[in-house]
Amino acid sequence: MEAIILIGAIVLVTLLGTRLIHRINARQDARIASHTFSDAMPGVGRRSRKHHRRVPADPSGPADHS
């Protein structure tokens, strides 16, 4: 009799655990679906363009004087 109760308790705890994991996964899937991954993170991949530095002309380069 005790063995049957023990097996029943193990099955019940297993079912409750799988139900809990299923609910946590569903919540995480909803959280992932609502997030837009294509937006750039602030400050990542964006460089400030405060100074536009020009490359000086090379005086020793070829001269195309017409």
PDBQT receptor file of N, H, CA, C and O in Angstrom, charges set to zero:
ATOM      1  N   MET A   1       0.817  -1.196   0.000  1.00  0.00    +0.000 N 
ATOM      2  CA  MET A   1       0.000   0.000   0.000  1.00  0.00    +0.000 C 
ATOM      3  C   MET A   1       0.860   1.258   0.000  1.00  0.00    +0.000 C 
ATOM      4  O   MET A   1       0.555   2.224  -0.700  1.00  0.00    +0.000 OA
ATOM      5  N   GLU A   2       1.932   1.246   0.786  1.00  0.00    +0.000 N 
ATOM      6  H   GLU A   2       2.180   0.461   1.355  1.00  0.00    +0.000 HD
ATOM      7  CA  GLU A   2       2.811   2.417   0.836  1.00  0.00    +0.000 C 
ATOM      8  C   GLU A   2       3.505   2.659  -0.496  1.00  0.00    +0.000 C 
ATOM      9  O   GLU A   2       3.737   3.807  -0.876  1.00  0.00    +0.000 OA
ATOM     10  N   ALA A   3       3.832   1.606  -1.197  1.00  0.00    +0.000 N 
ATOM     11  H   ALA A   3       3.644   0.673  -0.889  1.00  0.00    +0.000 HD
ATOM     12  CA  ALA A   3       4.499   1.732  -2.493  1.00  0.00    +0.000 C 
ATOM     13  C   ALA A   3       3.579   2.416  -3.505  1.00  0.00    +0.000 C 
ATOM     14  O   ALA A   3       4.033   3.236  -4.303  1.00  0.00    +0.000 OA
ATOM     15  N   ILE A   4       2.305   2.085  -3.473  1.00  0.00    +0.000 N 
ATOM     16  H   ILE A   4       1.936   1.419  -2.825  1.00  0.00    +0.000 HD
ATOM     17  CA  ILE A   4       1.349   2.697  -4.404  1.00  0.00    +0.000 C 
ATOM     18  C   ILE A   4       1.213   4.194  -4.110  1.00  0.00    +0.000 C 
ATOM     19  O   ILE A   4       1.153   5.004  -5.036  1.00  0.00    +0.000 OA
ATOM     20  N   ILE A   5       1.165   4.559  -2.845  1.00  0.00    +0.000 N 
ATOM     21  H   ILE A   5       1.214   3.901  -2.093  1.00  0.00    +0.000 HD
ATOM     22  CA  ILE A   5       1.074   5.982  -2.472  1.00  0.00    +0.000 C 
ATOM     23  C   ILE A   5       2.343   6.720  -2.894  1.00  0.00    +0.000 C 
ATOM     24  O   ILE A   5       2.273   7.848  -3.380  1.00  0.00    +0.000 OA
ATOM     25  N   LEU A   6       3.500   6.087  -2.710  1.00  0.00    +0.000 N 
ATOM     26  H   LEU A   6       3.557   5.170  -2.315  1.00  0.00    +0.000 HD
ATOM     27  CA  LEU A   6       4.765   6.703  -3.110  1.00  0.00    +0.000 C 
ATOM     28  C   LEU A   6       4.822   6.905  -4.619  1.00  0.00    +0.000 C 
ATOM     29  O   LEU A   6       5.233   7.968  -5.085  1.00  0.00    +0.000 OA
ATOM     30  N   ILE A   7       4.417   5.906  -5.380  1.00  0.00    +0.000 N 
ATOM     31  H   ILE A   7       4.083   5.043  -5.001  1.00  0.00    +0.000 HD
ATOM     32  CA  ILE A   7       4.418   6.023  -6.839  1.00  0.00    +0.000 C 
ATOM     33  C   ILE A   7       3.433   7.112  -7.275  1.00  0.00    +0.000 C 
ATOM     34  O   ILE A   7       3.734   7.899  -8.172  1.00  0.00    +0.000 OA
ATOM     35  N   GLY A   8       2.258   7.157  -6.642  1.00  0.00    +0.000 N 
ATOM     36  H   GLY A   8       2.014   6.517  -5.913  1.00  0.00    +0.000 HD
ATOM     37  CA  GLY A   8       1.275   8.194  -6.965  1.00  0.00    +0.000 C 
ATOM     38  C   GLY A   8       1.802   9.586  -6.660  1.00  0.00    +0.000 C 
ATOM     39  O   GLY A   8       1.578  10.520  -7.431  1.00  0.00    +0.000 OA
ATOM     40  N   ALA A   9       2.507   9.730  -5.533  1.00  0.00    +0.000 N 
ATOM     41  H   ALA A   9       2.689   8.972  -4.907  1.00  0.00    +0.000 HD
ATOM     42  CA  ALA A   9       3.075  11.036  -5.175  1.00  0.00    +0.000 C 
ATOM     43  C   ALA A   9       4.159  11.447  -6.172  1.00  0.00    +0.000 C 
ATOM     44  O   ALA A   9       4.243  12.615  -6.549  1.00  0.00    +0.000 OA
ATOM     45  N   ILE A  10       4.977  10.503  -6.593  1.00  0.00    +0.000 N 
ATOM     46  H   ILE A  10       4.909   9.554  -6.286  1.00  0.00    +0.000 HD
ATOM     47  CA  ILE A  10       6.033  10.814  -7.569  1.00  0.00    +0.000 C 
ATOM     48  C   ILE A  10       5.413  11.235  -8.896  1.00  0.00    +0.000 C 
ATOM     49  O   ILE A  10       5.877  12.190  -9.519  1.00  0.00    +0.000 OA
ATOM     50  N   VAL A  11       4.372  10.534  -9.336  1.00  0.00    +0.000 N 
ATOM     51  H   VAL A  11       3.995   9.758  -8.831  1.00  0.00    +0.000 HD
ATOM     52  CA  VAL A  11       3.703  10.885 -10.593  1.00  0.00    +0.000 C 
ATOM     53  C   VAL A  11       3.065  12.266 -10.474  1.00  0.00    +0.000 C 
ATOM     54  O   VAL A  11       3.151  13.070 -11.403  1.00  0.00    +0.000 OA
ATOM     55  N   LEU A  12       2.426  12.546  -9.343  1.00  0.00    +0.000 N 
ATOM     56  H   LEU A  12       2.356  11.893  -8.589  1.00  0.00    +0.000 HD
ATOM     57  CA  LEU A  12       1.782  13.841  -9.141  1.00  0.00    +0.000 C 
ATOM     58  C   LEU A  12       2.800  14.984  -9.150  1.00  0.00    +0.000 C 
ATOM     59  O   LEU A  12       2.567  16.014  -9.782  1.00  0.00    +0.000 OA
ATOM     60  N   VAL A  13       3.902  14.810  -8.468  1.00  0.00    +0.000 N 
ATOM     61  H   VAL A  13       4.091  13.973  -7.955  1.00  0.00    +0.000 HD
ATOM     62  CA  VAL A  13       4.942  15.843  -8.444  1.00  0.00    +0.000 C 
ATOM     63  C   VAL A  13       5.546  16.028  -9.839  1.00  0.00    +0.000 C 
ATOM     64  O   VAL A  13       5.859  17.151 -10.234  1.00  0.00    +0.000 OA
ATOM     65  N   THR A  14       5.710  14.944 -10.579  1.00  0.00    +0.000 N 
ATOM     66  H   THR A  14       5.456  14.032 -10.258  1.00  0.00    +0.000 HD
ATOM     67  CA  THR A  14       6.233  15.036 -11.940  1.00  0.00    +0.000 C 
ATOM     68  C   THR A  14       5.268  15.811 -12.836  1.00  0.00    +0.000 C 
ATOM     69  O   THR A  14       5.696  16.656 -13.622  1.00  0.00    +0.000 OA
ATOM     70  N   LEU A  15       3.978  15.529 -12.723  1.00  0.00    +0.000 N 
ATOM     71  H   LEU A  15       3.630  14.843 -12.085  1.00  0.00    +0.000 HD
ATOM     72  CA  LEU A  15       2.984  16.249 -13.526  1.00  0.00    +0.000 C 
ATOM     73  C   LEU A  15       2.939  17.735 -13.167  1.00  0.00    +0.000 C 
ATOM     74  O   LEU A  15       2.843  18.589 -14.049  1.00  0.00    +0.000 OA
ATOM     75  N   LEU A  16       3.008  18.031 -11.893  1.00  0.00    +0.000 N 
ATOM     76  H   LEU A  16       3.087  17.338 -11.177  1.00  0.00    +0.000 HD
ATOM     77  CA  LEU A  16       3.022  19.446 -11.481  1.00  0.00    +0.000 C 
ATOM     78  C   LEU A  16       4.281  20.162 -11.982  1.00  0.00    +0.000 C 
ATOM     79  O   LEU A  16       4.214  21.323 -12.387  1.00  0.00    +0.000 OA
ATOM     80  N   GLY A  17       5.406  19.487 -11.956  1.00  0.00    +0.000 N 
ATOM     81  H   GLY A  17       5.461  18.544 -11.627  1.00  0.00    +0.000 HD
ATOM     82  CA  GLY A  17       6.653  20.079 -12.446  1.00  0.00    +0.000 C 
ATOM     83  C   GLY A  17       6.615  20.351 -13.939  1.00  0.00    +0.000 C 
ATOM     84  O   GLY A  17       7.055  21.407 -14.393  1.00  0.00    +0.000 OA
ATOM     85  N   THR A  18       6.083  19.390 -14.712  1.00  0.00    +0.000 N 
ATOM     86  H   THR A  18       5.726  18.533 -14.343  1.00  0.00    +0.000 HD
ATOM     87  CA  THR A  18       5.998  19.606 -16.161  1.00  0.00    +0.000 C 
ATOM     88  C   THR A  18       5.028  20.729 -16.494  1.00  0.00    +0.000 C 
ATOM     89  O   THR A  18       5.254  21.489 -17.436  1.00  0.00    +0.000 OA
ATOM     90  N   ARG A  19       3.931  20.839 -15.715  1.00  0.00    +0.000 N 
ATOM     91  H   ARG A  19       3.747  20.221 -14.951  1.00  0.00    +0.000 HD
ATOM     92  CA  ARG A  19       2.978  21.934 -15.934  1.00  0.00    +0.000 C 
ATOM     93  C   ARG A  19       3.629  23.290 -15.629  1.00  0.00    +0.000 C 
ATOM     94  O   ARG A  19       3.425  24.257 -16.362  1.00  0.00    +0.000 OA
ATOM     95  N   LEU A  20       4.397  23.355 -14.568  1.00  0.00    +0.000 N 
ATOM     96  H   LEU A  20       4.563  22.569 -13.972  1.00  0.00    +0.000 HD
ATOM     97  CA  LEU A  20       5.087  24.583 -14.205  1.00  0.00    +0.000 C 
ATOM     98  C   LEU A  20       6.099  24.986 -15.279  1.00  0.00    +0.000 C 
ATOM     99  O   LEU A  20       6.171  26.153 -15.666  1.00  0.00    +0.000 OA
ATOM    100  N   ILE A  21       6.867  24.029 -15.748  1.00  0.00    +0.000 N 
ATOM    101  H   ILE A  21       6.808  23.081 -15.434  1.00  0.00    +0.000 HD
ATOM    102  CA  ILE A  21       7.855  24.319 -16.801  1.00  0.00    +0.000 C 
ATOM    103  C   ILE A  21       7.155  24.775 -18.078  1.00  0.00    +0.000 C 
ATOM    104  O   ILE A  21       7.631  25.688 -18.753  1.00  0.00    +0.000 OA
ATOM    105  N   HIS A  22       6.039  24.154 -18.410  1.00  0.00    +0.000 N 
ATOM    106  H   HIS A  22       5.652  23.412 -17.861  1.00  0.00    +0.000 HD
ATOM    107  CA  HIS A  22       5.289  24.544 -19.602  1.00  0.00    +0.000 C 
ATOM    108  C   HIS A  22       4.795  25.990 -19.489  1.00  0.00    +0.000 C 
ATOM    109  O   HIS A  22       4.871  26.745 -20.458  1.00  0.00    +0.000 OA
ATOM    110  N   ARG A  23       4.297  26.375 -18.329  1.00  0.00    +0.000 N 
ATOM    111  H   ARG A  23       4.235  25.762 -17.542  1.00  0.00    +0.000 HD
ATOM    112  CA  ARG A  23       3.814  27.747 -18.134  1.00  0.00    +0.000 C 
ATOM    113  C   ARG A  23       4.954  28.756 -18.187  1.00  0.00    +0.000 C 
ATOM    114  O   ARG A  23       4.790  29.843 -18.740  1.00  0.00    +0.000 OA
ATOM    115  N   ILE A  24       6.100  28.411 -17.623  1.00  0.00    +0.000 N 
ATOM    116  H   ILE A  24       6.233  27.528 -17.174  1.00  0.00    +0.000 HD
ATOM    117  CA  ILE A  24       7.257  29.319 -17.673  1.00  0.00    +0.000 C 
ATOM    118  C   ILE A  24       7.745  29.482 -19.107  1.00  0.00    +0.000 C 
ATOM    119  O   ILE A  24       8.091  30.589 -19.519  1.00  0.00    +0.000 OA
ATOM    120  N   ASN A  25       7.776  28.398 -19.869  1.00  0.00    +0.000 N 
ATOM    121  H   ASN A  25       7.495  27.499 -19.534  1.00  0.00    +0.000 HD
ATOM    122  CA  ASN A  25       8.198  28.482 -21.274  1.00  0.00    +0.000 C 
ATOM    123  C   ASN A  25       7.231  29.316 -22.101  1.00  0.00    +0.000 C 
ATOM    124  O   ASN A  25       7.662  30.087 -22.958  1.00  0.00    +0.000 OA
ATOM    125  N   ALA A  26       5.933  29.175 -21.857  1.00  0.00    +0.000 N 
ATOM    126  H   ALA A  26       5.584  28.549 -21.160  1.00  0.00    +0.000 HD
ATOM    127  CA  ALA A  26       4.943  29.967 -22.592  1.00  0.00    +0.000 C 
ATOM    128  C   ALA A  26       5.100  31.450 -22.280  1.00  0.00    +0.000 C 
ATOM    129  O   ALA A  26       4.983  32.287 -23.175  1.00  0.00    +0.000 OA
ATOM    130  N   ARG A  27       5.361  31.776 -21.032  1.00  0.00    +0.000 N 
ATOM    131  H   ARG A  27       5.456  31.096 -20.306  1.00  0.00    +0.000 HD
ATOM    132  CA  ARG A  27       5.560  33.167 -20.652  1.00  0.00    +0.000 C 
ATOM    133  C   ARG A  27       6.821  33.729 -21.310  1.00  0.00    +0.000 C 
ATOM    134  O   ARG A  27       6.823  34.866 -21.781  1.00  0.00    +0.000 OA
ATOM    135  N   GLN A  28       7.876  32.943 -21.341  1.00  0.00    +0.000 N 
ATOM    136  H   GLN A  28       7.874  32.019 -20.958  1.00  0.00    +0.000 HD
ATOM    137  CA  GLN A  28       9.128  33.391 -21.967  1.00  0.00    +0.000 C 
ATOM    138  C   GLN A  28       8.945  33.555 -23.475  1.00  0.00    +0.000 C 
ATOM    139  O   GLN A  28       9.477  34.499 -24.059  1.00  0.00    +0.000 OA
ATOM    140  N   ASP A  29       8.196  32.644 -24.119  1.00  0.00    +0.000 N 
ATOM    141  H   ASP A  29       7.763  31.877 -23.646  1.00  0.00    +0.000 HD
ATOM    142  CA  ASP A  29       7.932  32.779 -25.553  1.00  0.00    +0.000 C 
ATOM    143  C   ASP A  29       7.163  34.061 -25.849  1.00  0.00    +0.000 C 
ATOM    144  O   ASP A  29       7.441  34.734 -26.841  1.00  0.00    +0.000 OA
ATOM    145  N   ALA A  30       6.211  34.400 -25.008  1.00  0.00    +0.000 N 
ATOM    146  H   ALA A  30       5.986  33.853 -24.201  1.00  0.00    +0.000 HD
ATOM    147  CA  ALA A  30       5.454  35.640 -25.212  1.00  0.00    +0.000 C 
ATOM    148  C   ALA A  30       6.351  36.849 -25.032  1.00  0.00    +0.000 C 
ATOM    149  O   ALA A  30       6.215  37.834 -25.758  1.00  0.00    +0.000 OA
ATOM    150  N   ARG A  31       7.257  36.792 -24.086  1.00  0.00    +0.000 N 
ATOM    151  H   ARG A  31       7.368  35.992 -23.496  1.00  0.00    +0.000 HD
ATOM    152  CA  ARG A  31       8.186  37.899 -23.851  1.00  0.00    +0.000 C 
ATOM    153  C   ARG A  31       9.136  38.068 -25.038  1.00  0.00    +0.000 C 
ATOM    154  O   ARG A  31       9.433  39.190 -25.449  1.00  0.00    +0.000 OA
ATOM    155  N   ILE A  32       9.604  36.956 -25.580  1.00  0.00    +0.000 N 
ATOM    156  H   ILE A  32       9.363  36.045 -25.246  1.00  0.00    +0.000 HD
ATOM    157  CA  ILE A  32      10.501  37.022 -26.737  1.00  0.00    +0.000 C 
ATOM    158  C   ILE A  32       9.756  37.541 -27.965  1.00  0.00    +0.000 C 
ATOM    159  O   ILE A  32      10.304  38.332 -28.734  1.00  0.00    +0.000 OA
ATOM    160  N   ALA A  33       8.502  37.098 -28.154  1.00  0.00    +0.000 N 
ATOM    161  H   ALA A  33       8.057  36.457 -27.529  1.00  0.00    +0.000 HD
ATOM    162  CA  ALA A  33       7.728  37.522 -29.325  1.00  0.00    +0.000 C 
ATOM    163  C   ALA A  33       7.428  39.013 -29.290  1.00  0.00    +0.000 C 
ATOM    164  O   ALA A  33       7.319  39.636 -30.346  1.00  0.00    +0.000 OA
ATOM    165  N   SER A  34       7.291  39.598 -28.119  1.00  0.00    +0.000 N 
ATOM    166  H   SER A  34       7.380  39.092 -27.261  1.00  0.00    +0.000 HD
ATOM    167  CA  SER A  34       6.961  41.018 -28.043  1.00  0.00    +0.000 C 
ATOM    168  C   SER A  34       8.179  41.915 -28.184  1.00  0.00    +0.000 C 
ATOM    169  O   SER A  34       8.033  43.129 -28.326  1.00  0.00    +0.000 OA
ATOM    170  N   HIS A  35       9.366  41.350 -28.147  1.00  0.00    +0.000 N 
ATOM    171  H   HIS A  35       9.484  40.364 -28.031  1.00  0.00    +0.000 HD
ATOM    172  CA  HIS A  35      10.584  42.144 -28.236  1.00  0.00    +0.000 C 
ATOM    173  C   HIS A  35      11.024  42.258 -29.685  1.00  0.00    +0.000 C 
ATOM    174  O   HIS A  35      11.005  41.272 -30.422  1.00  0.00    +0.000 OA
ATOM    175  N   THR A  36      11.421  43.461 -30.099  1.00  0.00    +0.000 N 
ATOM    176  H   THR A  36      11.436  44.262 -29.501  1.00  0.00    +0.000 HD
ATOM    177  CA  THR A  36      11.922  43.644 -31.463  1.00  0.00    +0.000 C 
ATOM    178  C   THR A  36      13.438  43.568 -31.438  1.00  0.00    +0.000 C 
ATOM    179  O   THR A  36      14.111  44.397 -30.826  1.00  0.00    +0.000 OA
ATOM    180  N   PHE A  37      13.953  42.568 -32.106  1.00  0.00    +0.000 N 
ATOM    181  H   PHE A  37      13.406  41.894 -32.603  1.00  0.00    +0.000 HD
ATOM    182  CA  PHE A  37      15.387  42.347 -32.108  1.00  0.00    +0.000 C 
ATOM    183  C   PHE A  37      16.103  43.144 -33.189  1.00  0.00    +0.000 C 
ATOM    184  O   PHE A  37      17.332  43.227 -33.173  1.00  0.00    +0.000 OA
ATOM    185  N   SER A  38      15.371  43.729 -34.121  1.00  0.00    +0.000 N 
ATOM    186  H   SER A  38      14.373  43.662 -34.134  1.00  0.00    +0.000 HD
ATOM    187  CA  SER A  38      16.029  44.433 -35.221  1.00  0.00    +0.000 C 
ATOM    188  C   SER A  38      16.482  45.836 -34.832  1.00  0.00    +0.000 C 
ATOM    189  O   SER A  38      17.298  46.433 -35.534  1.00  0.00    +0.000 OA
ATOM    190  N   ASP A  39      15.972  46.371 -33.733  1.00  0.00    +0.000 N 
ATOM    191  H   ASP A  39      15.309  45.886 -33.163  1.00  0.00    +0.000 HD
ATOM    192  CA  ASP A  39      16.387  47.703 -33.309  1.00  0.00    +0.000 C 
ATOM    193  C   ASP A  39      17.794  47.658 -32.729  1.00  0.00    +0.000 C 
ATOM    194  O   ASP A  39      18.152  46.736 -31.996  1.00  0.00    +0.000 OA
ATOM    195  N   ALA A  40      18.576  48.659 -33.068  1.00  0.00    +0.000 N 
ATOM    196  H   ALA A  40      18.285  49.408 -33.663  1.00  0.00    +0.000 HD
ATOM    197  CA  ALA A  40      19.929  48.736 -32.516  1.00  0.00    +0.000 C 
ATOM    198  C   ALA A  40      19.861  49.182 -31.063  1.00  0.00    +0.000 C 
ATOM    199  O   ALA A  40      19.009  49.985 -30.683  1.00  0.00    +0.000 OA
ATOM    200  N   MET A  41      20.747  48.662 -30.281  1.00  0.00    +0.000 N 
ATOM    201  H   MET A  41      21.439  48.009 -30.590  1.00  0.00    +0.000 HD
ATOM    202  CA  MET A  41      20.804  49.067 -28.883  1.00  0.00    +0.000 C 
ATOM    203  C   MET A  41      21.384  50.471 -28.803  1.00  0.00    +0.000 C 
ATOM    204  O   MET A  41      22.266  50.815 -29.590  1.00  0.00    +0.000 OA
ATOM    205  N   PRO A  42      20.916  51.278 -27.883  1.00  0.00    +0.000 N 
ATOM    206  CA  PRO A  42      21.451  52.634 -27.781  1.00  0.00    +0.000 C 
ATOM    207  C   PRO A  42      22.936  52.613 -27.429  1.00  0.00    +0.000 C 
ATOM    208  O   PRO A  42      23.353  51.991 -26.452  1.00  0.00    +0.000 OA
ATOM    209  N   GLY A  43      23.703  53.290 -28.231  1.00  0.00    +0.000 N 
ATOM    210  H   GLY A  43      23.364  53.795 -29.025  1.00  0.00    +0.000 HD
ATOM    211  CA  GLY A  43      25.127  53.372 -27.954  1.00  0.00    +0.000 C 
ATOM    212  C   GLY A  43      25.946  52.248 -28.548  1.00  0.00    +0.000 C 
ATOM    213  O   GLY A  43      27.174  52.282 -28.471  1.00  0.00    +0.000 OA
ATOM    214  N   VAL A  44      25.314  51.261 -29.133  1.00  0.00    +0.000 N 
ATOM    215  H   VAL A  44      24.316  51.233 -29.196  1.00  0.00    +0.000 HD
ATOM    216  CA  VAL A  44      26.054  50.133 -29.698  1.00  0.00    +0.000 C 
ATOM    217  C   VAL A  44      25.964  50.225 -31.217  1.00  0.00    +0.000 C 
ATOM    218  O   VAL A  44      24.867  50.285 -31.773  1.00  0.00    +0.000 OA
ATOM    219  N   GLY A  45      27.080  50.236 -31.871  1.00  0.00    +0.000 N 
ATOM    220  H   GLY A  45      27.971  50.187 -31.419  1.00  0.00    +0.000 HD
ATOM    221  CA  GLY A  45      27.106  50.260 -33.320  1.00  0.00    +0.000 C 
ATOM    222  C   GLY A  45      26.894  51.634 -33.927  1.00  0.00    +0.000 C 
ATOM    223  O   GLY A  45      26.913  51.780 -35.149  1.00  0.00    +0.000 OA
ATOM    224  N   ARG A  46      26.695  52.625 -33.105  1.00  0.00    +0.000 N 
ATOM    225  H   ARG A  46      26.679  52.506 -32.113  1.00  0.00    +0.000 HD
ATOM    226  CA  ARG A  46      26.499  53.978 -33.617  1.00  0.00    +0.000 C 
ATOM    227  C   ARG A  46      27.682  54.825 -33.192  1.00  0.00    +0.000 C 
ATOM    228  O   ARG A  46      28.019  54.895 -32.010  1.00  0.00    +0.000 OA
ATOM    229  N   ARG A  47      28.295  55.458 -34.148  1.00  0.00    +0.000 N 
ATOM    230  H   ARG A  47      28.021  55.402 -35.108  1.00  0.00    +0.000 HD
ATOM    231  CA  ARG A  47      29.446  56.301 -33.843  1.00  0.00    +0.000 C 
ATOM    232  C   ARG A  47      29.037  57.740 -34.062  1.00  0.00    +0.000 C 
ATOM    233  O   ARG A  47      28.322  58.057 -35.013  1.00  0.00    +0.000 OA
ATOM    234  N   SER A  48      29.481  58.584 -33.201  1.00  0.00    +0.000 N 
ATOM    235  H   SER A  48      30.061  58.326 -32.428  1.00  0.00    +0.000 HD
ATOM    236  CA  SER A  48      29.157  60.001 -33.358  1.00  0.00    +0.000 C 
ATOM    237  C   SER A  48      29.959  60.565 -34.522  1.00  0.00    +0.000 C 
ATOM    238  O   SER A  48      31.122  60.215 -34.722  1.00  0.00    +0.000 OA
ATOM    239  N   ARG A  49      29.336  61.419 -35.265  1.00  0.00    +0.000 N 
ATOM    240  H   ARG A  49      28.391  61.703 -35.102  1.00  0.00    +0.000 HD
ATOM    241  CA  ARG A  49      29.963  62.031 -36.440  1.00  0.00    +0.000 C 
ATOM    242  C   ARG A  49      30.211  63.509 -36.174  1.00  0.00    +0.000 C 
ATOM    243  O   ARG A  49      29.824  64.359 -36.976  1.00  0.00    +0.000 OA
ATOM    244  N   LYS A  50      30.843  63.812 -35.071  1.00  0.00    +0.000 N 
ATOM    245  H   LYS A  50      31.157  63.121 -34.420  1.00  0.00    +0.000 HD
ATOM    246  CA  LYS A  50      31.083  65.206 -34.708  1.00  0.00    +0.000 C 
ATOM    247  C   LYS A  50      32.166  65.835 -35.571  1.00  0.00    +0.000 C 
ATOM    248  O   LYS A  50      32.076  67.014 -35.911  1.00  0.00    +0.000 OA
ATOM    249  N   HIS A  51      33.173  65.079 -35.925  1.00  0.00    +0.000 N 
ATOM    250  H   HIS A  51      33.247  64.121 -35.649  1.00  0.00    +0.000 HD
ATOM    251  CA  HIS A  51      34.305  65.620 -36.678  1.00  0.00    +0.000 C 
ATOM    252  C   HIS A  51      34.414  64.881 -38.007  1.00  0.00    +0.000 C 
ATOM    253  O   HIS A  51      34.640  63.672 -38.049  1.00  0.00    +0.000 OA
ATOM    254  N   HIS A  52      34.251  65.625 -39.072  1.00  0.00    +0.000 N 
ATOM    255  H   HIS A  52      34.067  66.607 -39.038  1.00  0.00    +0.000 HD
ATOM    256  CA  HIS A  52      34.430  65.055 -40.405  1.00  0.00    +0.000 C 
ATOM    257  C   HIS A  52      35.845  65.410 -40.859  1.00  0.00    +0.000 C 
ATOM    258  O   HIS A  52      36.094  66.508 -41.356  1.00  0.00    +0.000 OA
ATOM    259  N   ARG A  53      36.733  64.495 -40.688  1.00  0.00    +0.000 N 
ATOM    260  H   ARG A  53      36.531  63.602 -40.285  1.00  0.00    +0.000 HD
ATOM    261  CA  ARG A  53      38.132  64.775 -41.050  1.00  0.00    +0.000 C 
ATOM    262  C   ARG A  53      38.365  64.423 -42.500  1.00  0.00    +0.000 C 
ATOM    263  O   ARG A  53      38.011  63.339 -42.965  1.00  0.00    +0.000 OA
ATOM    264  N   ARG A  54      38.952  65.337 -43.187  1.00  0.00    +0.000 N 
ATOM    265  H   ARG A  54      39.240  66.217 -42.810  1.00  0.00    +0.000 HD
ATOM    266  CA  ARG A  54      39.272  65.120 -44.599  1.00  0.00    +0.000 C 
ATOM    267  C   ARG A  54      40.699  64.642 -44.717  1.00  0.00    +0.000 C 
ATOM    268  O   ARG A  54      41.574  65.059 -43.959  1.00  0.00    +0.000 OA
ATOM    269  N   VAL A  55      40.922  63.777 -45.660  1.00  0.00    +0.000 N 
ATOM    270  H   VAL A  55      40.211  63.438 -46.276  1.00  0.00    +0.000 HD
ATOM    271  CA  VAL A  55      42.265  63.282 -45.914  1.00  0.00    +0.000 C 
ATOM    272  C   VAL A  55      42.986  64.339 -46.743  1.00  0.00    +0.000 C 
ATOM    273  O   VAL A  55      42.491  64.738 -47.798  1.00  0.00    +0.000 OA
ATOM    274  N   PRO A  56      44.144  64.796 -46.282  1.00  0.00    +0.000 N 
ATOM    275  CA  PRO A  56      44.854  65.828 -47.060  1.00  0.00    +0.000 C 
ATOM    276  C   PRO A  56      45.364  65.243 -48.376  1.00  0.00    +0.000 C 
ATOM    277  O   PRO A  56      45.724  64.069 -48.467  1.00  0.00    +0.000 OA
ATOM    278  N   ALA A  57      45.378  66.104 -49.382  1.00  0.00    +0.000 N 
ATOM    279  H   ALA A  57      45.085  67.057 -49.307  1.00  0.00    +0.000 HD
ATOM    280  CA  ALA A  57      45.864  65.674 -50.700  1.00  0.00    +0.000 C 
ATOM    281  C   ALA A  57      47.361  65.380 -50.605  1.00  0.00    +0.000 C 
ATOM    282  O   ALA A  57      48.113  66.121 -49.972  1.00  0.00    +0.000 OA
ATOM    283  N   ASP A  58      47.770  64.311 -51.230  1.00  0.00    +0.000 N 
ATOM    284  H   ASP A  58      47.160  63.709 -51.744  1.00  0.00    +0.000 HD
ATOM    285  CA  ASP A  58      49.175  63.900 -51.213  1.00  0.00    +0.000 C 
ATOM    286  C   ASP A  58      49.936  64.711 -52.266  1.00  0.00    +0.000 C 
ATOM    287  O   ASP A  58      49.701  64.524 -53.460  1.00  0.00    +0.000 OA
ATOM    288  N   PRO A  59      50.840  65.603 -51.857  1.00  0.00    +0.000 N 
ATOM    289  CA  PRO A  59      51.548  66.440 -52.836  1.00  0.00    +0.000 C 
ATOM    290  C   PRO A  59      52.527  65.628 -53.693  1.00  0.00    +0.000 C 
ATOM    291  O   PRO A  59      52.914  66.081 -54.770  1.00  0.00    +0.000 OA
ATOM    292  N   SER A  60      52.924  64.466 -53.248  1.00  0.00    +0.000 N 
ATOM    293  H   SER A  60      52.609  64.097 -52.373  1.00  0.00    +0.000 HD
ATOM    294  CA  SER A  60      53.892  63.693 -54.052  1.00  0.00    +0.000 C 
ATOM    295  C   SER A  60      53.193  62.737 -54.994  1.00  0.00    +0.000 C 
ATOM    296  O   SER A  60      53.862  61.938 -55.650  1.00  0.00    +0.000 OA
ATOM    297  N   GLY A  61      51.903  62.786 -55.087  1.00  0.00    +0.000 N 
ATOM    298  H   GLY A  61      51.360  63.435 -54.554  1.00  0.00    +0.000 HD
ATOM    299  CA  GLY A  61      51.139  61.885 -55.954  1.00  0.00    +0.000 C 
ATOM    300  C   GLY A  61      51.218  62.333 -57.406  1.00  0.00    +0.000 C 
ATOM    301  O   GLY A  61      51.891  63.313 -57.723  1.00  0.00    +0.000 OA
ATOM    302  N   PRO A  62      50.527  61.612 -58.289  1.00  0.00    +0.000 N 
ATOM    303  CA  PRO A  62      50.568  61.979 -59.722  1.00  0.00    +0.000 C 
ATOM    304  C   PRO A  62      49.878  63.323 -59.948  1.00  0.00    +0.000 C 
ATOM    305  O   PRO A  62      48.864  63.641 -59.328  1.00  0.00    +0.000 OA
ATOM    306  N   ALA A  63      50.447  64.072 -60.829  1.00  0.00    +0.000 N 
ATOM    307  H   ALA A  63      51.271  63.814 -61.333  1.00  0.00    +0.000 HD
ATOM    308  CA  ALA A  63      49.928  65.405 -61.129  1.00  0.00    +0.000 C 
ATOM    309  C   ALA A  63      49.183  65.356 -62.432  1.00  0.00    +0.000 C 
ATOM    310  O   ALA A  63      49.758  65.030 -63.470  1.00  0.00    +0.000 OA
ATOM    311  N   ASP A  64      47.905  65.678 -62.392  1.00  0.00    +0.000 N 
ATOM    312  H   ASP A  64      47.438  65.942 -61.549  1.00  0.00    +0.000 HD
ATOM    313  CA  ASP A  64      47.092  65.726 -63.625  1.00  0.00    +0.000 C 
ATOM    314  C   ASP A  64      46.825  67.199 -63.933  1.00  0.00    +0.000 C 
ATOM    315  O   ASP A  64      45.750  67.726 -63.647  1.00  0.00    +0.000 OA
ATOM    316  N   HIS A  65      47.810  67.836 -64.512  1.00  0.00    +0.000 N 
ATOM    317  H   HIS A  65      48.683  67.408 -64.744  1.00  0.00    +0.000 HD
ATOM    318  CA  HIS A  65      47.642  69.241 -64.866  1.00  0.00    +0.000 C 
ATOM    319  C   HIS A  65      47.353  69.300 -66.351  1.00  0.00    +0.000 C 
ATOM    320  O   HIS A  65      48.126  68.801 -67.169  1.00  0.00    +0.000 OA
ATOM    321  N   SER A  66      46.250  69.904 -66.683  1.00  0.00    +0.000 N 
ATOM    322  H   SER A  66      45.623  70.309 -66.018  1.00  0.00    +0.000 HD
ATOM    323  CA  SER A  66      45.897  69.999 -68.096  1.00  0.00    +0.000 C 
ATOM    324  C   SER A  66      46.216  71.340 -68.670  1.00  0.00    +0.000 C 
ATOM    325  O   SER A  66      45.976  71.577 -69.854  1.00  0.00    +0.000 OA
TER     326      SER A  66
